[in-house]
Amino acid sequence: VKKGMDYVPHSWCNESAPEWVCWQTKLNAKLPASNPGWWYSTLAQGYCPRQMGPNCTWNVSSVQKIVNKTCHKESFFTSVERATPSCFKACGLRNVTSPCWTRCFFQAVLGDE
């Protein structure tokens, strides 16, 4: 049995499945029926930069804040690492593409439940 992974009946997650399959199953299980994780893409064809017109489907009504990508990543990763510090410490220096860091990330985000 994979540590930190519960196997959901009738899912693709089983003892022989790759870890990412189990992560996907657990992520889906965390979404309630009232918010199943649907989203939409804002397509360029419907964008009107100034005013809404008959062929417009969306525009930007206001910008609350612009965040620097590097600053955001540092803050986000640090917050995630605080959730399971011993796991991340065992990985060495932060390498967000390493298998160790990825496992710790999903352990922090999904928990052991």
C-alpha positions in Angstrom: 0.0 0.0 0.0 1.4 3.4 -0.9 2.0 5.6 2.2 -0.4 8.5 2.4 -2.8 7.1 -0.2 -6.2 5.8 0.5 -7.7 3.7 -2.3 -11.1 4.9 -3.4 -13.5 2.1 -4.5 -14.3 2.1 -8.2 -11.4 4.4 -9.1 -8.3 3.9 -11.1 -6.2 4.2 -8.0 -5.0 0.8 -6.8 -1.7 -0.7 -5.6 -0.3 -1.0 -9.1 -1.3 2.4 -10.3 1.3 5.2 -10.6 1.2 7.8 -7.8 -0.2 10.5 -10.0 -3.3 8.5 -10.7 -4.0 8.3 -7.0 -3.3 12.0 -6.6 -5.8 12.8 -9.4 -8.4 10.5 -7.7 -7.9 12.2 -4.3 -8.1 15.7 -5.9 -11.4 14.8 -7.6 -12.8 13.4 -4.3 -12.0 16.7 -2.5 -14.4 18.7 -4.8 -18.0 18.7 -3.6 -20.9 18.2 -5.9 -21.8 21.8 -5.5 -18.4 22.9 -6.9 -17.1 20.1 -9.2 -14.1 22.1 -10.5 -15.5 23.2 -13.8 -14.0 26.2 -15.4 -14.2 28.0 -18.7 -11.6 29.7 -20.9 -12.0 33.3 -21.8 -11.5 33.1 -25.6 -10.1 36.0 -27.6 -13.0 35.9 -30.0 -15.4 37.2 -27.4 -13.1 39.7 -25.7 -14.1 43.4 -25.8 -11.4 45.6 -24.2 -13.5 48.7 -23.7 -17.2 48.3 -23.7 -19.5 45.3 -24.0 -21.2 45.1 -27.4 -23.5 42.6 -29.1 -20.6 40.2 -30.1 -18.9 40.4 -26.7 -18.9 37.6 -24.2 -16.5 39.1 -21.7 -14.2 42.0 -20.7 -12.0 43.0 -17.8 -14.1 45.1 -15.4 -11.3 45.9 -13.0 -7.8 44.8 -11.9 -7.5 44.4 -8.2 -3.8 43.5 -8.0 -0.9 42.6 -10.2 1.5 40.1 -8.7 5.0 39.3 -9.7 5.3 35.6 -10.8 8.6 35.0 -9.0 7.3 36.5 -5.8 4.0 34.5 -6.0 5.9 31.2 -6.6 8.2 31.8 -3.7 5.3 32.7 -1.4 3.1 29.8 -2.6 5.8 27.1 -2.4 6.9 28.3 1.0 3.3 28.0 2.3 3.0 24.5 0.9 6.4 23.5 2.4 5.3 24.6 5.8 2.5 22.0 5.8 4.9 19.0 5.8 8.4 20.4 6.6 10.0 17.1 7.4 9.0 15.7 4.0 10.4 18.6 2.1 13.6 18.7 4.2 14.3 15.2 3.2 14.3 16.3 -0.5 17.2 18.7 0.0 17.2 22.1 -1.7 13.9 23.1 -3.4 13.6 21.5 -6.8 9.9 21.7 -7.8 10.5 19.3 -10.7 12.0 16.5 -8.6 9.9 13.4 -7.8 10.7 13.9 -4.1 9.4 17.5 -4.0 6.3 16.5 -6.1 5.4 13.7 -3.7 5.8 16.1 -0.7 3.7 18.7 -2.5 0.8 16.3 -3.0 1.1 15.0 0.5 0.9 18.5 1.8 -2.0 19.5 -0.4 -4.0 16.2 -0.1 -3.1 15.0 3.3 -3.2 11.4 4.5 -7.0 11.1 4.6 
